[in-house]
Amino acid sequence: MVTIEQQRQTWHPATISGALVELRHHRYDDLPAVRRWYHDPELARLTRYTLRPMSDVDIDRFFHGRLLSPEQVAYAITVRESGRLIGSTTFSNLDPENGSTLFHISLGEPDTWGQGYGTEATELMLWLAFERIGLHRVALSVFDFNSRAVRSYEKAGFRVEGRNRQAIARDGGRWDELTMGILASEWRARQERDGSLG
C-alpha cells in the first residue's frame, strides 16, 4: 500500500532538472530574495492585480504558507549551471478529483528574462503535472500586455481559452486578462512529436 509520504514524493520530488534550470524545494534562506522580488514594482505590474507593495508580513505569510509548506507543490527556480536562485513556480487549487490545477511562475531577477529559463521551468512543471501527478488539465492567467510571458506559455503548449476584457488597469489604459490552458492529451502529443516520450 502506498503511504502518504510516498505519494508526496511522487507528486513533489525534491528536484526536477532540465538543461537550463533546476527546480528544487524552497529553503528558509530563500526568503530575502522572495521579499526583494515582491517589493519590485515591475514584477507587481506584470503579475499582481494590485500595484500596492506587499508588506513583509504578507510576503512572509505567502512564503511560509505557499512556498515552504510541504502541503503545497512549490519550487524554487535555479540556474542549473550556477545554482543561482532566480524565481519561483507553484500549483494552486490542485484538484485531483477533477484532474486540474492552476499554474503560477515568477522570475524575480530581470536580467534572466528572455533567456528561456521561464519556458523550461514551465515545461518541467507540465511534466510534473501530467507524468507524475496524473492531471488532465493545467490552466493559468496572464495579462495580455505581458507579451513575453504569453509567448513563453504558447511555446510550452498553452492555448488561449478565454479573455476577461479590460479587467486590468495599467499604464493609463485597460488590458485583458487571458485564461490559457493545456490538456494532458495535447502535452503528450507534443512530447511524441518532439521525441521526448518513449
C-alpha positions as CSV (number, residue, x, y, z in Angstrom):
1,M,0.0,0.0,0.0
2,V,1.3,3.5,-1.0
3,T,1.8,5.7,2.0
4,I,1.0,9.4,2.0
5,E,4.7,10.2,2.2
6,Q,5.5,8.0,-0.8
7,Q,2.6,9.7,-2.7
8,R,4.1,13.1,-1.7
9,Q,7.5,12.2,-3.0
10,T,5.9,11.2,-6.4
11,W,3.9,14.4,-6.5
12,H,6.6,16.7,-5.2
13,P,10.1,15.3,-5.9
14,A,13.0,17.2,-4.2
15,T,14.4,18.3,-7.5
16,I,13.4,18.4,-11.2
17,S,16.3,19.1,-13.7
18,G,16.3,20.5,-17.2
19,A,19.0,21.7,-19.5
20,L,18.9,25.3,-18.2
21,V,17.2,25.2,-14.8
22,E,16.7,23.0,-11.8
23,L,13.6,23.2,-9.7
24,R,14.2,22.5,-6.0
25,H,12.1,22.8,-2.8
26,H,12.3,26.2,-1.3
27,R,14.5,26.7,1.7
28,Y,14.2,29.2,4.5
29,D,17.2,31.1,3.2
30,D,15.3,31.9,0.0
31,L,13.1,34.4,2.0
32,P,15.3,37.5,1.5
33,A,15.2,37.0,-2.3
34,V,11.4,36.4,-2.3
35,R,11.0,39.6,-0.2
36,R,13.0,41.6,-2.8
37,W,11.1,40.2,-5.7
38,Y,7.7,41.0,-4.2
39,H,8.8,44.6,-3.4
40,D,9.7,45.1,-7.1
41,P,7.1,47.4,-8.8
42,E,7.8,45.9,-12.2
43,L,7.1,42.3,-11.1
44,A,3.9,43.6,-9.4
45,R,2.9,45.3,-12.7
46,L,3.3,42.1,-14.6
47,T,1.8,39.6,-12.2
48,R,-0.3,41.2,-9.5
49,Y,-3.8,42.6,-9.6
50,T,-2.8,45.5,-7.3
51,L,0.2,47.7,-7.6
52,R,0.3,48.4,-3.8
53,P,3.5,46.9,-2.4
54,M,3.2,43.8,-0.3
55,S,4.2,44.2,3.3
56,D,6.9,41.9,4.7
57,V,4.2,40.3,6.9
58,D,2.2,39.4,3.8
59,I,5.3,38.2,1.9
60,D,6.3,36.0,4.9
61,R,2.8,34.6,5.2
62,F,2.9,33.7,1.5
63,F,6.4,32.3,1.7
64,H,5.6,30.0,4.7
65,G,2.1,29.1,3.7
66,R,2.6,28.6,0.0
67,L,6.3,28.2,-0.9
68,L,7.7,26.5,2.1
69,S,4.8,24.3,3.1
70,P,5.2,20.6,2.4
71,E,1.4,20.5,1.7
72,Q,1.9,22.7,-1.4
73,V,3.5,22.0,-4.7
74,A,6.0,24.8,-5.0
75,Y,9.6,25.1,-6.3
76,A,12.4,27.5,-6.4
77,I,13.8,28.0,-9.9
78,T,17.6,27.9,-10.0
79,V,20.1,28.2,-12.9
80,R,21.4,24.7,-13.3
81,E,25.0,25.7,-14.1
82,S,25.4,28.1,-11.1
83,G,22.7,27.2,-8.7
84,R,21.6,30.9,-8.7
85,L,18.0,31.4,-7.4
86,I,16.0,33.3,-10.0
87,G,12.3,32.6,-9.4
88,S,9.5,30.5,-8.1
89,T,6.8,28.3,-9.5
90,T,3.7,26.7,-7.9
91,F,0.5,24.9,-8.5
92,S,-2.6,26.2,-6.7
93,N,-6.2,24.8,-6.5
94,L,-4.8,21.4,-7.1
95,D,-7.9,19.2,-7.7
96,P,-7.0,15.6,-8.1
97,E,-10.7,14.5,-8.4
98,N,-11.2,16.6,-11.5
99,G,-7.5,16.4,-12.6
100,S,-6.9,20.1,-12.8
101,T,-4.7,22.8,-11.3
102,L,-3.6,26.4,-11.7
103,F,0.0,27.2,-12.7
104,H,2.0,30.2,-11.5
105,I,5.5,31.3,-12.2
106,S,7.6,34.4,-11.4
107,L,11.1,35.1,-12.5
108,G,12.2,37.6,-9.9
109,E,15.6,38.5,-11.5
110,P,15.0,40.8,-14.5
111,D,18.5,40.0,-16.0
112,T,17.3,36.4,-16.6
113,W,14.2,37.3,-18.6
114,G,14.0,36.3,-22.2
115,Q,16.7,33.6,-21.9
116,G,14.5,30.5,-21.9
117,Y,14.5,29.9,-18.2
118,G,10.8,30.5,-17.7
119,T,9.8,28.4,-20.7
120,E,11.9,25.4,-19.5
121,A,10.6,25.8,-15.9
122,T,7.1,25.8,-17.3
123,E,7.8,22.6,-19.3
124,L,9.2,20.9,-16.2
125,M,6.1,21.7,-14.2
126,L,3.9,20.4,-17.0
127,W,5.9,17.1,-16.9
128,L,5.2,17.0,-13.1
129,A,1.5,17.7,-13.6
130,F,0.9,15.2,-16.4
131,E,3.5,12.5,-15.9
132,R,3.9,12.3,-12.1
133,I,0.7,13.7,-10.6
134,G,-1.5,12.4,-13.5
135,L,-3.6,15.6,-14.0
136,H,-5.8,16.2,-17.0
137,R,-5.6,20.0,-17.3
138,V,-3.3,22.8,-16.3
139,A,-4.5,26.4,-16.6
140,L,-3.1,29.9,-15.9
141,S,-4.0,33.6,-16.1
142,V,-1.8,36.2,-17.7
143,F,-2.3,39.9,-18.5
144,D,-2.3,40.4,-22.3
145,F,0.2,43.3,-22.2
146,N,2.8,40.8,-20.9
147,S,3.6,39.6,-24.4
148,R,6.9,37.9,-23.4
149,A,5.0,35.7,-20.9
150,V,2.2,34.9,-23.4
151,R,4.8,33.8,-26.0
152,S,6.6,31.6,-23.4
153,Y,3.3,29.9,-22.4
154,E,2.4,29.3,-26.0
155,K,5.9,27.8,-26.7
156,A,5.2,25.4,-23.8
157,G,1.9,24.4,-25.4
158,F,-0.7,26.5,-23.7
159,R,-3.6,27.9,-25.7
160,V,-5.7,30.9,-25.1
161,E,-9.1,29.7,-23.8
162,G,-10.8,32.9,-22.6
163,R,-10.5,36.6,-22.2
164,N,-11.7,38.9,-19.4
165,R,-12.0,42.1,-21.3
166,Q,-10.4,45.2,-19.9
167,A,-10.0,43.6,-16.5
168,I,-6.7,45.2,-15.7
169,A,-5.8,48.9,-15.4
170,R,-2.1,49.5,-16.2
171,D,0.0,52.3,-17.7
172,G,-3.0,54.6,-18.2
173,G,-5.0,52.0,-20.1
174,R,-7.2,49.0,-19.9
175,W,-6.0,45.5,-20.7
176,D,-7.5,42.0,-21.0
177,E,-6.7,39.1,-18.6
178,L,-6.2,35.9,-20.6
179,T,-7.0,32.4,-19.4
180,M,-4.7,29.8,-21.0
181,G,-4.8,26.0,-20.6
182,I,-3.2,22.8,-21.8
183,L,-4.6,19.3,-21.7
184,A,-2.7,16.1,-20.9
185,S,-3.5,14.8,-24.4
186,E,-2.1,17.9,-26.0
187,W,1.0,17.7,-23.9
188,R,1.6,14.1,-24.8
189,A,1.1,14.8,-28.5
190,R,3.8,17.5,-28.3
191,Q,6.2,15.1,-26.4
192,E,5.7,12.4,-29.0
193,R,6.2,14.9,-31.8
194,D,9.3,16.2,-30.3
195,G,10.6,12.8,-29.4
196,S,10.6,13.4,-25.6
197,L,8.5,10.4,-24.6
198,G,9.1,6.7,-25.0
